[in-house]
Amino acid sequence: MTDERDAIRELLELIARGLVDDPDSVVVTEMEDEQATVYELKVSAGDLGKVIGRQGRTARAIRTILGSAGTKLRKRIVFEIVE
């Protein structure tokens, strides 16, 4: 299961690094409890808008991708963008 969580974290990092101007500032942290795994994404302040997207569409798309991966693992995944 650890390998699968690492794969999801790496997927999130890959997506985020592709969206931002400063890919070195991308940091993904992972916290797990009994019901869900929470992935927090932190990017530089200037790149927040790129990760969120217009009306939150990009963030919603990322949540959809991670949710699909979580369904395969039978685990609830929560995605948060941290300022």
Backbone hydrogen bonds in HBPLUS format (Angstrom, degrees):
<---DONOR---> <-ACCEPTOR-->    atom                        ^
c    i                          cat <-CA-CA->   ^        H-A-AA   ^      H-
h    n   atom  resd res      DA  || num        DHA   H-A  angle D-A-AA Bond
n    s   type  num  typ     dist DA aas  dist angle  dist       angle   num
A0005-ARG N   A0001-MET O   3.03 MM   4  6.38 157.0  2.08 152.7 158.7     1
A0006-ASP N   A0002-THR O   2.91 MM   4  6.14 156.4  1.96 150.0 156.9     2
A0007-ALA N   A0003-ASP O   2.93 MM   4  6.14 147.4  2.04 139.7 148.8     3
A0008-ILE N   A0004-GLU O   3.04 MM   4  6.36 150.0  2.13 144.9 152.2     4
A0009-ARG N   A0005-ARG O   2.95 MM   4  6.22 162.0  1.99 150.4 155.3     5
A0010-GLU N   A0006-ASP O   2.85 MM   4  6.05 160.2  1.89 149.9 155.4     6
A0011-LEU N   A0007-ALA O   2.90 MM   4  6.06 149.0  2.00 141.0 149.7     7
A0012-LEU N   A0008-ILE O   2.95 MM   4  6.22 160.9  1.99 152.4 156.5     8
A0013-GLU N   A0009-ARG O   2.95 MM   4  6.23 159.0  2.00 149.1 155.0     9
A0014-LEU N   A0010-GLU O   2.89 MM   4  6.05 158.9  1.93 147.1 152.8    10
A0015-ILE N   A0011-LEU O   2.97 MM   4  6.22 162.6  2.00 153.5 157.5    11
A0016-ALA N   A0012-LEU O   2.95 MM   4  6.10 170.2  1.96 153.0 156.0    12
A0017-ARG N   A0013-GLU O   2.84 MM   4  5.93 164.8  1.86 153.7 158.1    13
A0018-GLY N   A0014-LEU O   3.16 MM   4  6.24 143.9  2.30 139.5 148.2    14
A0019-LEU N   A0016-ALA O   3.05 MM   3  5.20 141.2  2.21 101.6 112.8    15
A0020-VAL N   A0016-ALA O   3.23 MM   4  6.41 148.5  2.34 156.8 163.6    16
A0025-SER N   A0022-ASP O   3.08 MM   3  5.79 161.6  2.11 121.4 126.8    17
A0026-VAL N   A0023-PRO O   3.34 MM   3  5.57 166.8  2.36 107.9 111.8    18
A0027-VAL N   A0042-LYS O   2.92 MM  15  5.14 152.4  2.00 150.0 156.6    19
A0042-LYS N   A0027-VAL O   2.87 MM  15  5.14 157.3  1.92 153.4 160.0    20
A0029-THR N   A0040-GLU O   2.95 MM  11  5.19 157.9  2.00 145.3 152.3    21
A0040-GLU N   A0029-THR O   2.87 MM  11  5.19 162.1  1.90 147.6 153.6    22
A0031-MET N   A0038-VAL O   2.87 MM   7  5.13 157.8  1.92 149.3 156.5    23
A0038-VAL N   A0031-MET O   2.71 MM   7  5.13 163.4  1.74 164.1 166.4    24
A0033-ASP N   A0036-ALA O   3.00 MM   3  5.67 166.4  2.02 169.3 173.8    25
A0037-THR N   A0076-ARG O   2.83 MM  39  6.31 151.9  1.90 158.7 167.5    26
A0078-VAL N   A0037-THR O   2.88 MM  41  6.16 164.0  1.91 152.3 155.8    27
A0039-TYR N   A0078-VAL O   2.79 MM  39  6.15 167.2  1.80 169.6 171.7    28
A0080-GLU N   A0039-TYR O   2.93 MM  41  6.27 162.3  1.96 163.7 165.7    29
A0041-LEU N   A0080-GLU O   2.83 MM  39  6.22 160.2  1.87 159.1 165.6    30
A0082-VAL N   A0041-LEU O   2.81 MM  41  5.85 166.9  1.83 152.7 157.3    31
A0047-ASP N   A0044-SER O   2.97 MM   3  5.43 149.5  2.06 112.7 122.1    32
A0048-LEU N   A0045-ALA O   3.44 MM   3  5.47 164.2  2.47 102.7 107.2    33
A0050-LYS N   A0047-ASP O   3.11 MM   3  5.31 126.2  2.41 101.7 115.4    34
A0051-VAL N   A0047-ASP O   3.25 MM   4  6.59 149.3  2.35 152.4 160.4    35
A0052-ILE N   A0048-LEU O   2.97 MM   4  6.21 154.4  2.04 153.2 161.0    36
A0053-GLY N   A0049-GLY O   2.79 MM   4  5.68 162.2  1.82 142.2 148.5    37
A0059-ALA N   A0052-ILE O   3.19 MM   7  4.79 161.3  2.23 126.1 121.1    38
A0056-GLY N   A0053-GLY O   3.21 MM   3  4.97 160.6  2.24 117.1 112.2    39
A0057-ARG N   A0054-ARG O   3.02 MM   3  5.75 165.5  2.04 123.1 127.3    40
A0060-ARG N   A0056-GLY O   2.94 MM   4  6.06 156.1  1.99 149.7 157.0    41
A0061-ALA N   A0057-ARG O   2.92 MM   4  6.13 150.9  2.01 144.7 152.2    42
A0062-ILE N   A0058-THR O   2.97 MM   4  6.28 156.6  2.03 150.9 157.0    43
A0063-ARG N   A0059-ALA O   2.94 MM   4  6.21 157.4  1.99 148.0 154.3    44
A0064-THR N   A0060-ARG O   2.96 MM   4  6.22 148.4  2.06 143.2 151.8    45
A0065-ILE N   A0061-ALA O   3.03 MM   4  6.34 158.6  2.08 150.4 155.0    46
A0066-LEU N   A0062-ILE O   2.96 MM   4  6.21 169.3  1.97 156.1 158.8    47
A0067-GLY N   A0063-ARG O   2.77 MM   4  5.83 149.7  1.86 143.0 152.3    48
A0068-SER N   A0064-THR O   2.97 MM   4  6.17 151.0  2.06 145.0 151.8    49
A0069-ALA N   A0065-ILE O   3.09 MM   4  6.41 156.4  2.14 147.1 153.5    50
A0070-GLY N   A0066-LEU O   2.88 MM   4  6.11 150.8  1.96 144.1 152.7    51
A0071-THR N   A0067-GLY O   2.91 MM   4  6.16 145.3  2.03 143.3 152.3    52
A0072-LYS N   A0068-SER O   3.24 MM   4  6.56 153.8  2.32 145.1 150.6    53
A0073-LEU N   A0069-ALA O   3.23 MM   4  6.57 144.9  2.36 139.1 148.5    54
A0073-LEU N   A0070-GLY O   3.06 MM   3  4.96 118.6  2.45  91.4 106.8    55
A0074-ARG N   A0070-GLY O   2.83 MM   4  5.86 108.5  2.35 137.2 156.0    56
A0075-LYS N   A0070-GLY O   2.87 MM   5  4.97 172.1  1.88 142.9 145.3    57
A0074-ARG N   A0071-THR O   3.11 MM   3  4.82 150.0  2.20  94.6 103.9    58
